[in-house]
Amino acid sequence: MAQHGFLSSLRSHLRSPPPPSHTQPRRGYHVELGAREKALLEEDVALKRFKSYKNSVKRVSKIGNVLTLVVFAACSYEVVALATSTQ
């Protein structure tokens, strides 16, 4: 009988109409920033020396990716060489 209760609740759920889409806005309303928020978003001279250097970070990341590929290729070559030499 548990199956009958499940099926009836499923049918009633499927029969109920979906909620109207216009009741919930997709985007929030735009509110202009206040003076405090604008002041917080301005660039601070005291923090300038802690600035992240994006170009050097990208370069190091690329070098790491290349080294990873070289190591993977070398390991793959060794596995293939070992497999062909034992046959």
PDB file with SEQRES, HELIX, SHEET and CRYST1 records, atoms N, CA, C and O in Angstrom:
SEQRES   1 A   87  MET ALA GLN HIS GLY PHE LEU SER SER LEU ARG SER HIS          
SEQRES   2 A   87  LEU ARG SER PRO PRO PRO PRO SER HIS THR GLN PRO ARG          
SEQRES   3 A   87  ARG GLY TYR HIS VAL GLU LEU GLY ALA ARG GLU LYS ALA          
SEQRES   4 A   87  LEU LEU GLU GLU ASP VAL ALA LEU LYS ARG PHE LYS SER          
SEQRES   5 A   87  TYR LYS ASN SER VAL LYS ARG VAL SER LYS ILE GLY ASN          
SEQRES   6 A   87  VAL LEU THR LEU VAL VAL PHE ALA ALA CYS SER TYR GLU          
SEQRES   7 A   87  VAL VAL ALA LEU ALA THR SER THR GLN                          
HELIX    1 AA1 ALA A    2  ARG A   15  1                                  14    
HELIX    2 AA2 SER A   21  THR A   23  5                                   3    
HELIX    3 AA3 ALA A   35  LEU A   41  1                                   7    
HELIX    4 AA4 VAL A   45  PHE A   50  5                                   6    
HELIX    5 AA5 LYS A   54  SER A   85  1                                  32    
CRYST1    1.000    1.000    1.000  90.00  90.00  90.00 P 1           1          
ATOM      1  N   MET A   1       0.808  -1.194   0.000  1.00  0.00           N  
ATOM      2  CA  MET A   1       0.000   0.000   0.000  1.00  0.00           C  
ATOM      3  C   MET A   1       0.861   1.271   0.000  1.00  0.00           C  
ATOM      4  O   MET A   1       0.372   2.358  -0.311  1.00  0.00           O  
ATOM      5  N   ALA A   2       2.128   1.127   0.347  1.00  0.00           N  
ATOM      6  CA  ALA A   2       2.998   2.295   0.340  1.00  0.00           C  
ATOM      7  C   ALA A   2       3.150   2.829  -1.081  1.00  0.00           C  
ATOM      8  O   ALA A   2       3.309   4.031  -1.296  1.00  0.00           O  
ATOM      9  N   GLN A   3       3.098   1.921  -2.033  1.00  0.00           N  
ATOM     10  CA  GLN A   3       3.234   2.335  -3.422  1.00  0.00           C  
ATOM     11  C   GLN A   3       2.021   3.167  -3.868  1.00  0.00           C  
ATOM     12  O   GLN A   3       2.169   4.125  -4.627  1.00  0.00           O  
ATOM     13  N   HIS A   4       0.836   2.802  -3.399  1.00  0.00           N  
ATOM     14  CA  HIS A   4      -0.366   3.548  -3.751  1.00  0.00           C  
ATOM     15  C   HIS A   4      -0.291   4.990  -3.228  1.00  0.00           C  
ATOM     16  O   HIS A   4      -0.654   5.925  -3.943  1.00  0.00           O  
ATOM     17  N   GLY A   5       0.169   5.172  -2.010  1.00  0.00           N  
ATOM     18  CA  GLY A   5       0.304   6.512  -1.433  1.00  0.00           C  
ATOM     19  C   GLY A   5       1.331   7.340  -2.196  1.00  0.00           C  
ATOM     20  O   GLY A   5       1.145   8.536  -2.419  1.00  0.00           O  
ATOM     21  N   PHE A   6       2.409   6.687  -2.587  1.00  0.00           N  
ATOM     22  CA  PHE A   6       3.446   7.377  -3.345  1.00  0.00           C  
ATOM     23  C   PHE A   6       2.900   7.830  -4.698  1.00  0.00           C  
ATOM     24  O   PHE A   6       3.126   8.965  -5.117  1.00  0.00           O  
ATOM     25  N   LEU A   7       2.186   6.943  -5.372  1.00  0.00           N  
ATOM     26  CA  LEU A   7       1.655   7.280  -6.687  1.00  0.00           C  
ATOM     27  C   LEU A   7       0.619   8.396  -6.613  1.00  0.00           C  
ATOM     28  O   LEU A   7       0.602   9.281  -7.467  1.00  0.00           O  
ATOM     29  N   SER A   8      -0.244   8.362  -5.601  1.00  0.00           N  
ATOM     30  CA  SER A   8      -1.264   9.422  -5.489  1.00  0.00           C  
ATOM     31  C   SER A   8      -0.615  10.773  -5.180  1.00  0.00           C  
ATOM     32  O   SER A   8      -1.049  11.798  -5.706  1.00  0.00           O  
ATOM     33  N   SER A   9       0.418  10.787  -4.335  1.00  0.00           N  
ATOM     34  CA  SER A   9       1.085  12.055  -4.036  1.00  0.00           C  
ATOM     35  C   SER A   9       1.853  12.549  -5.267  1.00  0.00           C  
ATOM     36  O   SER A   9       1.946  13.754  -5.499  1.00  0.00           O  
ATOM     37  N   LEU A  10       2.394  11.627  -6.044  1.00  0.00           N  
ATOM     38  CA  LEU A  10       3.097  12.008  -7.261  1.00  0.00           C  
ATOM     39  C   LEU A  10       2.129  12.602  -8.279  1.00  0.00           C  
ATOM     40  O   LEU A  10       2.443  13.596  -8.934  1.00  0.00           O  
ATOM     41  N   ARG A  11       0.959  11.994  -8.409  1.00  0.00           N  
ATOM     42  CA  ARG A  11      -0.053  12.508  -9.342  1.00  0.00           C  
ATOM     43  C   ARG A  11      -0.527  13.898  -8.924  1.00  0.00           C  
ATOM     44  O   ARG A  11      -0.674  14.782  -9.769  1.00  0.00           O  
ATOM     45  N   SER A  12      -0.765  14.097  -7.637  1.00  0.00           N  
ATOM     46  CA  SER A  12      -1.231  15.407  -7.188  1.00  0.00           C  
ATOM     47  C   SER A  12      -0.144  16.464  -7.375  1.00  0.00           C  
ATOM     48  O   SER A  12      -0.439  17.623  -7.666  1.00  0.00           O  
ATOM     49  N   HIS A  13       1.098  16.061  -7.209  1.00  0.00           N  
ATOM     50  CA  HIS A  13       2.196  16.997  -7.410  1.00  0.00           C  
ATOM     51  C   HIS A  13       2.312  17.379  -8.881  1.00  0.00           C  
ATOM     52  O   HIS A  13       2.568  18.537  -9.208  1.00  0.00           O  
ATOM     53  N   LEU A  14       2.124  16.407  -9.763  1.00  0.00           N  
ATOM     54  CA  LEU A  14       2.226  16.682 -11.187  1.00  0.00           C  
ATOM     55  C   LEU A  14       1.037  17.498 -11.700  1.00  0.00           C  
ATOM     56  O   LEU A  14       1.179  18.246 -12.668  1.00  0.00           O  
ATOM     57  N   ARG A  15      -0.129  17.364 -11.069  1.00  0.00           N  
ATOM     58  CA  ARG A  15      -1.312  18.103 -11.494  1.00  0.00           C  
ATOM     59  C   ARG A  15      -1.259  19.574 -11.085  1.00  0.00           C  
ATOM     60  O   ARG A  15      -1.856  20.424 -11.745  1.00  0.00           O  
ATOM     61  N   SER A  16      -0.542  19.877  -9.992  1.00  0.00           N  
ATOM     62  CA  SER A  16      -0.524  21.253  -9.506  1.00  0.00           C  
ATOM     63  C   SER A  16       0.222  22.130 -10.513  1.00  0.00           C  
ATOM     64  O   SER A  16       1.275  21.737 -11.013  1.00  0.00           O  
ATOM     65  N   PRO A  17      -0.313  23.310 -10.812  1.00  0.00           N  
ATOM     66  CA  PRO A  17       0.321  24.179 -11.802  1.00  0.00           C  
ATOM     67  C   PRO A  17       1.622  24.764 -11.256  1.00  0.00           C  
ATOM     68  O   PRO A  17       1.744  24.981 -10.050  1.00  0.00           O  
ATOM     69  N   PRO A  18       2.582  25.017 -12.120  1.00  0.00           N  
ATOM     70  CA  PRO A  18       3.835  25.623 -11.651  1.00  0.00           C  
ATOM     71  C   PRO A  18       3.592  27.058 -11.207  1.00  0.00           C  
ATOM     72  O   PRO A  18       2.674  27.712 -11.702  1.00  0.00           O  
ATOM     73  N   PRO A  19       4.397  27.548 -10.288  1.00  0.00           N  
ATOM     74  CA  PRO A  19       4.217  28.931  -9.828  1.00  0.00           C  
ATOM     75  C   PRO A  19       4.498  29.893 -10.976  1.00  0.00           C  
ATOM     76  O   PRO A  19       5.347  29.609 -11.821  1.00  0.00           O  
ATOM     77  N   PRO A  20       3.805  31.017 -11.021  1.00  0.00           N  
ATOM     78  CA  PRO A  20       4.035  31.978 -12.107  1.00  0.00           C  
ATOM     79  C   PRO A  20       5.454  32.530 -12.045  1.00  0.00           C  
ATOM     80  O   PRO A  20       5.997  32.770 -10.967  1.00  0.00           O  
ATOM     81  N   SER A  21       6.039  32.725 -13.217  1.00  0.00           N  
ATOM     82  CA  SER A  21       7.435  33.153 -13.264  1.00  0.00           C  
ATOM     83  C   SER A  21       7.603  34.645 -12.981  1.00  0.00           C  
ATOM     84  O   SER A  21       8.709  35.086 -12.668  1.00  0.00           O  
ATOM     85  N   HIS A  22       6.543  35.419 -13.082  1.00  0.00           N  
ATOM     86  CA  HIS A  22       6.676  36.857 -12.881  1.00  0.00           C  
ATOM     87  C   HIS A  22       6.693  37.263 -11.407  1.00  0.00           C  
ATOM     88  O   HIS A  22       6.898  38.437 -11.097  1.00  0.00           O  
ATOM     89  N   THR A  23       6.481  36.318 -10.502  1.00  0.00           N  
ATOM     90  CA  THR A  23       6.462  36.687  -9.090  1.00  0.00           C  
ATOM     91  C   THR A  23       7.869  36.905  -8.539  1.00  0.00           C  
ATOM     92  O   THR A  23       8.058  37.711  -7.627  1.00  0.00           O  
ATOM     93  N   GLN A  24       8.867  36.187  -9.091  1.00  0.00           N  
ATOM     94  CA  GLN A  24      10.230  36.344  -8.614  1.00  0.00           C  
ATOM     95  C   GLN A  24      11.074  36.980  -9.711  1.00  0.00           C  
ATOM     96  O   GLN A  24      11.208  36.403 -10.791  1.00  0.00           O  
ATOM     97  N   PRO A  25      11.639  38.143  -9.463  1.00  0.00           N  
ATOM     98  CA  PRO A  25      12.460  38.770 -10.498  1.00  0.00           C  
ATOM     99  C   PRO A  25      13.742  37.974 -10.708  1.00  0.00           C  
ATOM    100  O   PRO A  25      14.297  37.416  -9.761  1.00  0.00           O  
ATOM    101  N   ARG A  26      14.201  37.924 -11.934  1.00  0.00           N  
ATOM    102  CA  ARG A  26      15.427  37.191 -12.235  1.00  0.00           C  
ATOM    103  C   ARG A  26      16.655  37.957 -11.757  1.00  0.00           C  
ATOM    104  O   ARG A  26      17.635  37.352 -11.323  1.00  0.00           O  
ATOM    105  N   ARG A  27      16.606  39.260 -11.835  1.00  0.00           N  
ATOM    106  CA  ARG A  27      17.723  40.077 -11.374  1.00  0.00           C  
ATOM    107  C   ARG A  27      17.261  40.991 -10.260  1.00  0.00           C  
ATOM    108  O   ARG A  27      16.098  41.391 -10.199  1.00  0.00           O  
ATOM    109  N   GLY A  28      18.186  41.311  -9.386  1.00  0.00           N  
ATOM    110  CA  GLY A  28      17.866  42.265  -8.333  1.00  0.00           C  
ATOM    111  C   GLY A  28      17.861  43.675  -8.893  1.00  0.00           C  
ATOM    112  O   GLY A  28      18.333  43.906 -10.006  1.00  0.00           O  
ATOM    113  N   TYR A  29      17.346  44.592  -8.150  1.00  0.00           N  
ATOM    114  CA  TYR A  29      17.303  45.976  -8.585  1.00  0.00           C  
ATOM    115  C   TYR A  29      18.669  46.606  -8.388  1.00  0.00           C  
ATOM    116  O   TYR A  29      19.366  46.308  -7.419  1.00  0.00           O  
ATOM    117  N   HIS A  30      19.046  47.477  -9.312  1.00  0.00           N  
ATOM    118  CA  HIS A  30      20.332  48.158  -9.211  1.00  0.00           C  
ATOM    119  C   HIS A  30      20.230  49.288  -8.196  1.00  0.00           C  
ATOM    120  O   HIS A  30      19.325  50.120  -8.251  1.00  0.00           O  
ATOM    121  N   VAL A  31      21.177  49.295  -7.272  1.00  0.00           N  
ATOM    122  CA  VAL A  31      21.226  50.345  -6.263  1.00  0.00           C  
ATOM    123  C   VAL A  31      22.579  51.025  -6.405  1.00  0.00           C  
ATOM    124  O   VAL A  31      23.616  50.365  -6.459  1.00  0.00           O  
ATOM    125  N   GLU A  32      22.558  52.334  -6.465  1.00  0.00           N  
ATOM    126  CA  GLU A  32      23.800  53.099  -6.603  1.00  0.00           C  
ATOM    127  C   GLU A  32      24.645  52.938  -5.336  1.00  0.00           C  
ATOM    128  O   GLU A  32      24.112  52.899  -4.228  1.00  0.00           O  
ATOM    129  N   LEU A  33      25.966  52.845  -5.510  1.00  0.00           N  
ATOM    130  CA  LEU A  33      26.870  52.699  -4.375  1.00  0.00           C  
ATOM    131  C   LEU A  33      26.890  53.976  -3.548  1.00  0.00           C  
ATOM    132  O   LEU A  33      26.771  55.083  -4.074  1.00  0.00           O  
ATOM    133  N   GLY A  34      27.042  53.796  -2.260  1.00  0.00           N  
ATOM    134  CA  GLY A  34      27.138  54.941  -1.367  1.00  0.00           C  
ATOM    135  C   GLY A  34      28.562  55.462  -1.299  1.00  0.00           C  
ATOM    136  O   GLY A  34      29.459  54.920  -1.944  1.00  0.00           O  
ATOM    137  N   ALA A  35      28.766  56.503  -0.525  1.00  0.00           N  
ATOM    138  CA  ALA A  35      30.091  57.124  -0.407  1.00  0.00           C  
ATOM    139  C   ALA A  35      31.090  56.169   0.233  1.00  0.00           C  
ATOM    140  O   ALA A  35      32.254  56.132  -0.165  1.00  0.00           O  
ATOM    141  N   ARG A  36      30.647  55.401   1.217  1.00  0.00           N  
ATOM    142  CA  ARG A  36      31.553  54.468   1.902  1.00  0.00           C  
ATOM    143  C   ARG A  36      31.990  53.357   0.957  1.00  0.00           C  
ATOM    144  O   ARG A  36      33.165  52.992   0.936  1.00  0.00           O  
ATOM    145  N   GLU A  37      31.053  52.811   0.171  1.00  0.00           N  
ATOM    146  CA  GLU A  37      31.403  51.741  -0.761  1.00  0.00           C  
ATOM    147  C   GLU A  37      32.358  52.241  -1.836  1.00  0.00           C  
ATOM    148  O   GLU A  37      33.294  51.538  -2.217  1.00  0.00           O  
ATOM    149  N   LYS A  38      32.122  53.451  -2.323  1.00  0.00           N  
ATOM    150  CA  LYS A  38      33.015  54.022  -3.327  1.00  0.00           C  
ATOM    151  C   LYS A  38      34.412  54.235  -2.750  1.00  0.00           C  
ATOM    152  O   LYS A  38      35.410  54.006  -3.434  1.00  0.00           O  
ATOM    153  N   ALA A  39      34.484  54.672  -1.491  1.00  0.00           N  
ATOM    154  CA  ALA A  39      35.788  54.877  -0.855  1.00  0.00           C  
ATOM    155  C   ALA A  39      36.518  53.554  -0.669  1.00  0.00           C  
ATOM    156  O   ALA A  39      37.740  53.494  -0.806  1.00  0.00           O  
ATOM    157  N   LEU A  40      35.780  52.500  -0.360  1.00  0.00           N  
ATOM    158  CA  LEU A  40      36.413  51.190  -0.179  1.00  0.00           C  
ATOM    159  C   LEU A  40      36.917  50.614  -1.491  1.00  0.00           C  
ATOM    160  O   LEU A  40      37.877  49.843  -1.494  1.00  0.00           O  
ATOM    161  N   LEU A  41      36.289  50.972  -2.607  1.00  0.00           N  
ATOM    162  CA  LEU A  41      36.700  50.442  -3.902  1.00  0.00           C  
ATOM    163  C   LEU A  41      37.839  51.222  -4.538  1.00  0.00           C  
ATOM    164  O   LEU A  41      38.414  50.763  -5.525  1.00  0.00           O  
ATOM    165  N   GLU A  42      38.179  52.383  -4.004  1.00  0.00           N  
ATOM    166  CA  GLU A  42      39.282  53.170  -4.550  1.00  0.00           C  
ATOM    167  C   GLU A  42      40.610  52.481  -4.260  1.00  0.00           C  
ATOM    168  O   GLU A  42      40.741  51.723  -3.299  1.00  0.00           O  
ATOM    169  N   GLU A  43      41.601  52.765  -5.121  1.00  0.00           N  
ATOM    170  CA  GLU A  43      42.922  52.161  -4.949  1.00  0.00           C  
ATOM    171  C   GLU A  43      43.630  52.787  -3.756  1.00  0.00           C  
ATOM    172  O   GLU A  43      43.646  54.009  -3.607  1.00  0.00           O  
ATOM    173  N   ASP A  44      44.215  51.947  -2.905  1.00  0.00           N  
ATOM    174  CA  ASP A  44      44.901  52.425  -1.702  1.00  0.00           C  
ATOM    175  C   ASP A  44      46.405  52.434  -1.961  1.00  0.00           C  
ATOM    176  O   ASP A  44      46.979  51.415  -2.343  1.00  0.00           O  
ATOM    177  N   VAL A  45      47.036  53.579  -1.753  1.00  0.00           N  
ATOM    178  CA  VAL A  45      48.463  53.729  -2.019  1.00  0.00           C  
ATOM    179  C   VAL A  45      49.288  52.865  -1.060  1.00  0.00           C  
ATOM    180  O   VAL A  45      50.331  52.340  -1.450  1.00  0.00           O  
ATOM    181  N   ALA A  46      48.839  52.715   0.173  1.00  0.00           N  
ATOM    182  CA  ALA A  46      49.590  51.941   1.162  1.00  0.00           C  
ATOM    183  C   ALA A  46      49.639  50.457   0.796  1.00  0.00           C  
ATOM    184  O   ALA A  46      50.565  49.751   1.196  1.00  0.00           O  
ATOM    185  N   LEU A  47      48.661  49.985   0.048  1.00  0.00           N  
ATOM    186  CA  LEU A  47      48.622  48.570  -0.316  1.00  0.00           C  
ATOM    187  C   LEU A  47      49.253  48.284  -1.674  1.00  0.00           C  
ATOM    188  O   LEU A  47      49.271  47.137  -2.121  1.00  0.00           O  
ATOM    189  N   LYS A  48      49.766  49.313  -2.327  1.00  0.00           N  
ATOM    190  CA  LYS A  48      50.299  49.148  -3.674  1.00  0.00           C  
ATOM    191  C   LYS A  48      51.504  48.203  -3.717  1.00  0.00           C  
ATOM    192  O   LYS A  48      51.682  47.495  -4.708  1.00  0.00           O  
ATOM    193  N   ARG A  49      52.325  48.173  -2.682  1.00  0.00           N  
ATOM    194  CA  ARG A  49      53.507  47.296  -2.697  1.00  0.00           C  
ATOM    195  C   ARG A  49      53.141  45.829  -2.540  1.00  0.00           C  
ATOM    196  O   ARG A  49      53.969  44.959  -2.810  1.00  0.00           O  
ATOM    197  N   PHE A  50      51.919  45.534  -2.107  1.00  0.00           N  
ATOM    198  CA  PHE A  50      51.474  44.154  -1.972  1.00  0.00           C  
ATOM    199  C   PHE A  50      50.725  43.671  -3.220  1.00  0.00           C  
ATOM    200  O   PHE A  50      50.114  42.602  -3.218  1.00  0.00           O  
ATOM    201  N   LYS A  51      50.786  44.474  -4.275  1.00  0.00           N  
ATOM    202  CA  LYS A  51      50.049  44.172  -5.495  1.00  0.00           C  
ATOM    203  C   LYS A  51      50.531  42.859  -6.099  1.00  0.00           C  
ATOM    204  O   LYS A  51      51.729  42.579  -6.121  1.00  0.00           O  
ATOM    205  N   SER A  52      49.592  42.061  -6.586  1.00  0.00           N  
ATOM    206  CA  SER A  52      49.927  40.809  -7.248  1.00  0.00           C  
ATOM    207  C   SER A  52      50.447  41.108  -8.650  1.00  0.00           C  
ATOM    208  O   SER A  52      49.873  41.918  -9.379  1.00  0.00           O  
ATOM    209  N   TYR A  53      51.528  40.452  -9.012  1.00  0.00           N  
ATOM    210  CA  TYR A  53      52.113  40.651 -10.325  1.00  0.00           C  
ATOM    211  C   TYR A  53      51.564  39.581 -11.259  1.00  0.00           C  
ATOM    212  O   TYR A  53      52.060  38.454 -11.293  1.00  0.00           O  
ATOM    213  N   LYS A  54      50.536  39.948 -12.014  1.00  0.00           N  
ATOM    214  CA  LYS A  54      49.817  38.977 -12.835  1.00  0.00           C  
ATOM    215  C   LYS A  54      50.686  38.392 -13.938  1.00  0.00           C  
ATOM    216  O   LYS A  54      50.608  37.194 -14.211  1.00  0.00           O  
ATOM    217  N   ASN A  55      51.505  39.206 -14.571  1.00  0.00           N  
ATOM    218  CA  ASN A  55      52.317  38.708 -15.683  1.00  0.00           C  
ATOM    219  C   ASN A  55      53.309  37.648 -15.229  1.00  0.00           C  
ATOM    220  O   ASN A  55      53.478  36.627 -15.896  1.00  0.00           O  
ATOM    221  N   SER A  56      53.963  37.883 -14.099  1.00  0.00           N  
ATOM    222  CA  SER A  56      54.931  36.896 -13.616  1.00  0.00           C  
ATOM    223  C   SER A  56      54.221  35.634 -13.140  1.00  0.00           C  
ATOM    224  O   SER A  56      54.754  34.535 -13.291  1.00  0.00           O  
ATOM    225  N   VAL A  57      53.043  35.773 -12.576  1.00  0.00           N  
ATOM    226  CA  VAL A  57      52.283  34.605 -12.146  1.00  0.00           C  
ATOM    227  C   VAL A  57      51.864  33.786 -13.353  1.00  0.00           C  
ATOM    228  O   VAL A  57      51.921  32.557 -13.317  1.00  0.00           O  
ATOM    229  N   LYS A  58      51.437  34.460 -14.435  1.00  0.00           N  
ATOM    230  CA  LYS A  58      51.072  33.735 -15.655  1.00  0.00           C  
ATOM    231  C   LYS A  58      52.275  33.017 -16.248  1.00  0.00           C  
ATOM    232  O   LYS A  58      52.155  31.879 -16.699  1.00  0.00           O  
ATOM    233  N   ARG A  59      53.425  33.666 -16.251  1.00  0.00           N  
ATOM    234  CA  ARG A  59      54.634  33.067 -16.810  1.00  0.00           C  
ATOM    235  C   ARG A  59      55.030  31.820 -16.019  1.00  0.00           C  
ATOM    236  O   ARG A  59      55.347  30.789 -16.613  1.00  0.00           O  
ATOM    237  N   VAL A  60      55.016  31.902 -14.705  1.00  0.00           N  
ATOM    238  CA  VAL A  60      55.357  30.746 -13.874  1.00  0.00           C  
ATOM    239  C   VAL A  60      54.350  29.618 -14.088  1.00  0.00           C  
ATOM    240  O   VAL A  60      54.724  28.445 -14.104  1.00  0.00           O  
ATOM    241  N   SER A  61      53.094  29.966 -14.251  1.00  0.00           N  
ATOM    242  CA  SER A  61      52.064  28.964 -14.495  1.00  0.00           C  
ATOM    243  C   SER A  61      52.303  28.259 -15.825  1.00  0.00           C  
ATOM    244  O   SER A  61      52.166  27.039 -15.915  1.00  0.00           O  
ATOM    245  N   LYS A  62      52.661  29.024 -16.863  1.00  0.00           N  
ATOM    246  CA  LYS A  62      52.934  28.418 -18.168  1.00  0.00           C  
ATOM    247  C   LYS A  62      54.156  27.510 -18.107  1.00  0.00           C  
ATOM    248  O   LYS A  62      54.152  26.428 -18.695  1.00  0.00           O  
ATOM    249  N   ILE A  63      55.192  27.933 -17.406  1.00  0.00           N  
ATOM    250  CA  ILE A  63      56.389  27.102 -17.263  1.00  0.00           C  
ATOM    251  C   ILE A  63      56.045  25.802 -16.539  1.00  0.00           C  
ATOM    252  O   ILE A  63      56.536  24.736 -16.911  1.00  0.00           O  
ATOM    253  N   GLY A  64      55.208  25.887 -15.513  1.00  0.00           N  
ATOM    254  CA  GLY A  64      54.779  24.687 -14.803  1.00  0.00           C  
ATOM    255  C   GLY A  64      53.978  23.760 -15.691  1.00  0.00           C  
ATOM    256  O   GLY A  64      54.145  22.543 -15.623  1.00  0.00           O  
ATOM    257  N   ASN A  65      53.106  24.316 -16.528  1.00  0.00           N  
ATOM    258  CA  ASN A  65      52.333  23.481 -17.445  1.00  0.00           C  
ATOM    259  C   ASN A  65      53.235  22.780 -18.450  1.00  0.00           C  
ATOM    260  O   ASN A  65      53.032  21.603 -18.748  1.00  0.00           O  
ATOM    261  N   VAL A  66      54.235  23.492 -18.979  1.00  0.00           N  
ATOM    262  CA  VAL A  66      55.157  22.888 -19.938  1.00  0.00           C  
ATOM    263  C   VAL A  66      55.958  21.783 -19.275  1.00  0.00           C  
ATOM    264  O   VAL A  66      56.129  20.708 -19.851  1.00  0.00           O  
ATOM    265  N   LEU A  67      56.449  22.033 -18.076  1.00  0.00           N  
ATOM    266  CA  LEU A  67      57.218  20.992 -17.367  1.00  0.00           C  
ATOM    267  C   LEU A  67      56.359  19.763 -17.072  1.00  0.00           C  
ATOM    268  O   LEU A  67      56.843  18.634 -17.158  1.00  0.00           O  
ATOM    269  N   THR A  68      55.114  19.971 -16.733  1.00  0.00           N  
ATOM    270  CA  THR A  68      54.202  18.847 -16.491  1.00  0.00           C  
ATOM    271  C   THR A  68      54.028  18.025 -17.756  1.00  0.00           C  
ATOM    272  O   THR A  68      54.057  16.795 -17.706  1.00  0.00           O  
ATOM    273  N   LEU A  69      53.846  18.693 -18.893  1.00  0.00           N  
ATOM    274  CA  LEU A  69      53.701  17.973 -20.157  1.00  0.00           C  
ATOM    275  C   LEU A  69      54.970  17.207 -20.521  1.00  0.00           C  
ATOM    276  O   LEU A  69      54.891  16.084 -21.019  1.00  0.00           O  
ATOM    277  N   VAL A  70      56.142  17.803 -20.276  1.00  0.00           N  
ATOM    278  CA  VAL A  70      57.408  17.134 -20.582  1.00  0.00           C  
ATOM    279  C   VAL A  70      57.574  15.884 -19.726  1.00  0.00           C  
ATOM    280  O   VAL A  70      57.978  14.836 -20.229  1.00  0.00           O  
ATOM    281  N   VAL A  71      57.269  15.989 -18.453  1.00  0.00           N  
ATOM    282  CA  VAL A  71      57.381  14.827 -17.565  1.00  0.00           C  
ATOM    283  C   VAL A  71      56.382  13.748 -17.968  1.00  0.00           C  
ATOM    284  O   VAL A  71      56.721  12.565 -17.962  1.00  0.00           O  
ATOM    285  N   PHE A  72      55.171  14.132 -18.313  1.00  0.00           N  
ATOM    286  CA  PHE A  72      54.166  13.158 -18.740  1.00  0.00           C  
ATOM    287  C   PHE A  72      54.591  12.464 -20.026  1.00  0.00           C  
ATOM    288  O   PHE A  72      54.430  11.250 -20.156  1.00  0.00           O  
ATOM    289  N   ALA A  73      55.131  13.221 -20.976  1.00  0.00           N  
ATOM    290  CA  ALA A  73      55.585  12.629 -22.238  1.00  0.00           C  
ATOM    291  C   ALA A  73      56.746  11.680 -21.997  1.00  0.00           C  
ATOM    292  O   ALA A  73      56.796  10.605 -22.594  1.00  0.00           O  
ATOM    293  N   ALA A  74      57.682  12.057 -21.131  1.00  0.00           N  
ATOM    294  CA  ALA A  74      58.821  11.185 -20.837  1.00  0.00           C  
ATOM    295  C   ALA A  74      58.373   9.895 -20.159  1.00  0.00           C  
ATOM    296  O   ALA A  74      58.873   8.818 -20.484  1.00  0.00           O  
ATOM    297  N   CYS A  75      57.446   9.995 -19.232  1.00  0.00           N  
ATOM    298  CA  CYS A  75      56.940   8.796 -18.563  1.00  0.00           C  
ATOM    299  C   CYS A  75      56.187   7.909 -19.547  1.00  0.00           C  
ATOM    300  O   CYS A  75      56.319   6.686 -19.502  1.00  0.00           O  
ATOM    301  N   SER A  76      55.413   8.502 -20.419  1.00  0.00           N  
ATOM    302  CA  SER A  76      54.690   7.716 -21.425  1.00  0.00           C  
ATOM    303  C   SER A  76      55.665   7.022 -22.362  1.00  0.00           C  
ATOM    304  O   SER A  76      55.471   5.858 -22.714  1.00  0.00           O  
ATOM    305  N   TYR A  77      56.711   7.729 -22.766  1.00  0.00           N  
ATOM    306  CA  TYR A  77      57.720   7.133 -23.629  1.00  0.00           C  
ATOM    307  C   TYR A  77      58.401   5.954 -22.941  1.00  0.00           C  
ATOM    308  O   TYR A  77      58.618   4.913 -23.561  1.00  0.00           O  
ATOM    309  N   GLU A  78      58.733   6.113 -21.678  1.00  0.00           N  
ATOM    310  CA  GLU A  78      59.393   5.018 -20.944  1.00  0.00           C  
ATOM    311  C   GLU A  78      58.472   3.814 -20.826  1.00  0.00           C  
ATOM    312  O   GLU A  78      58.933   2.681 -20.963  1.00  0.00           O  
ATOM    313  N   VAL A  79      57.194   4.026 -20.578  1.00  0.00           N  
ATOM    314  CA  VAL A  79      56.248   2.917 -20.456  1.00  0.00           C  
ATOM    315  C   VAL A  79      56.124   2.181 -21.786  1.00  0.00           C  
ATOM    316  O   VAL A  79      56.118   0.951 -21.828  1.00  0.00           O  
ATOM    317  N   VAL A  80      56.023   2.953 -22.881  1.00  0.00           N  
ATOM    318  CA  VAL A  80      55.913   2.327 -24.208  1.00  0.00           C  
ATOM    319  C   VAL A  80      57.211   1.604 -24.551  1.00  0.00           C  
ATOM    320  O   VAL A  80      57.169   0.492 -25.077  1.00  0.00           O  
ATOM    321  N   ALA A  81      58.342   2.198 -24.271  1.00  0.00           N  
ATOM    322  CA  ALA A  81      59.645   1.560 -24.560  1.00  0.00           C  
ATOM    323  C   ALA A  81      59.800   0.282 -23.745  1.00  0.00           C  
ATOM    324  O   ALA A  81      60.296  -0.720 -24.259  1.00  0.00           O  
ATOM    325  N   LEU A  82      59.392   0.302 -22.509  1.00  0.00           N  
ATOM    326  CA  LEU A  82      59.494  -0.880 -21.654  1.00  0.00           C  
ATOM    327  C   LEU A  82      58.544  -1.976 -22.139  1.00  0.00           C  
ATOM    328  O   LEU A  82      58.899  -3.155 -22.125  1.00  0.00           O  
ATOM    329  N   ALA A  83      57.353  -1.598 -22.561  1.00  0.00           N  
ATOM    330  CA  ALA A  83      56.385  -2.573 -23.027  1.00  0.00           C  
ATOM    331  C   ALA A  83      56.812  -3.217 -24.339  1.00  0.00           C  
ATOM    332  O   ALA A  83      56.589  -4.412 -24.536  1.00  0.00           O  
ATOM    333  N   THR A  84      57.418  -2.453 -25.236  1.00  0.00           N  
ATOM    334  CA  THR A  84      57.842  -3.019 -26.526  1.00  0.00           C  
ATOM    335  C   THR A  84      59.109  -3.825 -26.402  1.00  0.00           C  
ATOM    336  O   THR A  84      59.315  -4.750 -27.188  1.00  0.00           O  
ATOM    337  N   SER A  85      59.978  -3.515 -25.440  1.00  0.00           N  
ATOM    338  CA  SER A  85      61.233  -4.258 -25.291  1.00  0.00           C  
ATOM    339  C   SER A  85      61.016  -5.601 -24.611  1.00  0.00           C  
ATOM    340  O   SER A  85      61.825  -6.506 -24.815  1.00  0.00           O  
ATOM    341  N   THR A  86      59.976  -5.777 -23.821  1.00  0.00           N  
ATOM    342  CA  THR A  86      59.751  -7.048 -23.126  1.00  0.00           C  
ATOM    343  C   THR A  86      59.004  -8.044 -24.001  1.00  0.00           C  
ATOM    344  O   THR A  86      58.939  -9.222 -23.648  1.00  0.00           O  
ATOM    345  N   GLN A  87      58.443  -7.626 -25.117  1.00  0.00           N  
ATOM    346  CA  GLN A  87      57.685  -8.559 -25.956  1.00  0.00           C  
ATOM    347  C   GLN A  87      58.550  -9.362 -26.792  1.00  0.00           C  
ATOM    348  O   GLN A  87      58.068 -10.196 -27.558  1.00  0.00           O  
TER     349      GLN A  87                                                      
END                                                                             
